[in-house]
Structure formats: C-alpha cells, structure tokens
C-alpha cells in the first residue's frame, strides 16, 4: 500500500512538472537575414590584361583605383567618384560570384568586356602636368572611404551596370540585352547636356553605309530612290531607337549602334545628298548609373549612396565582413 501511494505522488508530480519544463524551452527563431559576403573571398583580384594575356593579382582597392581612374574623369565631384567606386566594387563581386568570363582570371581590363582599368603610370601620363597627384589622391579617397561597400537587392549583389552619359534618361536592360532586372529602371537626369559626351555625329557616304551593312548582312540591299530608304520603326520607353529599317533589313537600334559605330542608340537619321548623318544623344548603353548624371547629382548635394539609390531601384548599400 505504501509503494502505491509513493507511485501516485510521483505520477502527480510528473503531470504538473512536464508542461512547465516544455513551456520554458526557448524557441529558436529562423532568420531570413541576407548572407553577408566574406571579404576574404574578394580581397585579391586576378586581373586579365587584354594587351598581352597576362594575369596580375591585385588587392581589391588597388584594383579599384585603376577602375575608377579608367572609367570616370577625376575632375568629377568626389561623391560621384565614390558612387563609381561602390558600383565598380559591386560589379566585380557580382562577376566573381556568378562565374568569371575569363579562365584563370576574375575580370579583365577592357570596358568592351568587363570594366576599364588603367595603371597608375599610364593614368599619370595622360593627366595634365601638375594635377596628377591631386587627381590620384582624390581617386584613392573615393575608393578607400567606401571600403567594402557594395550594392544589394534582396540581400544579393546586383549586376551594377553603368555608362558615360544617358542623354537625359536611362534605359531598361531588357531593351539592350533582353530579360529584365527589378533594380534597373528608367530615370531622368537634367543637366547631362553640359557634358561633352552628351552629343555626337557620325556621317557616312551612301557607299560606306552599304559596305558596313554588307559586312554584317550578306543579303543587304538598298534603293535610295525610294521615299524612305531608311526609317526608324519604333522607340523604347526612354526614347532610344528600338527598331530601324535600312533598305531590305530591319534591325534593332542596338545593332545599328554597333554597325555604324555610334555612341548610343538614341539617334536620328538624315539623308543629305550622298551622305547619311546620324545625330546621337548620350554615350553608352544607357543602363544603370550614368556617370555624367552622377556628377550632376553630386553638384546638387547628393551623397554617393543617394546617387546609387537614384539610379537603382529598391537597393541597399551593404558591407563585406
């Protein structure tokens, strides 16, 4: 009888104690916080030199000195140079993280493939005498003061496109390469017309146009006696040429830019006698950050991060560990 009473007491204690035990167990919350990039993964950049095929290893910031020096005029405002440094760092991280285009290298020194890069020695040789140290120190400050900063969308580094001059309005990536990226948008920047990269002209003879077209399209023909032998068919949201008909060929404005060596696909065409004149606005593909526009915004008091968020939609500025 005594044993039964003891068992009943133990059982009653367990009945009351078990809920208390489980109630006090802390619940571990799951975090959806974005992964922060480990800086050690990107501290050394393997740079492919297109001139001789060599690969050079550089510290990230040392590499970026050459990128900012090669991509943006040093006379631009410091905040514009800082924005360029953050964009260039982001572009580099994105290329490495998503697979380099180059075997045994992370990135190359050509703006036609990756982003421009120039050595300190070559940059000094091209700057005006007496300004070299001032300009270089300004670039070093732009890179160093933004150390480890890069641009993210939903916690991931973005494909940070940039160009020289948007001609007043940027372009969607879908109109240049196809596909779409949610952080790229069409934005306007007034004041870019004050920069030398804003406007340009290319004039070709009719024979030169035919040669250039046939270099790319073997079956091309054109009759200049027709009412509209060259006709722009459609425009993109930003006002750039989307499609154009030249003789028997319908091609995109992006293709026309490449064929005729135009600075952008924001152009008009005029036939004057034996010549065809392309009047061009802007310089570059027009996607992402405009370098001239960045300088305009910096002059208006925008800080580097403000400039970036002006050109890229719903992004954040993150820092590597």
Secondary structure, DSSP 8 states (H G I E B T S, - for coil): -HHHHHHHHHHHHHHHHHHHHHHTS-------------GGGSSEEEEE-TTT--EEEEEHHHHHHHHHHHHS-TTS-HHHHHHHHHHHHHHHHHHHHT--SSTT-SEES-TTTS-----HHHHHHHS-TT-HHHHHHHHHHHHHTTTTEEEEETTEE----EESB-TTB-B-GGGTTSS--TTB---B-TTGGGSTTSEEEEEEEHHHHHHHHHHH-TT----TTSTTSEEEEEE-TTS-EEEEEETTEEEEHHHHHHHHT-S-S-EEEEEETTEEEEEEESBS--BSEEHHHHHHHHHTT--HHHHHHHHBTT-EEEE--
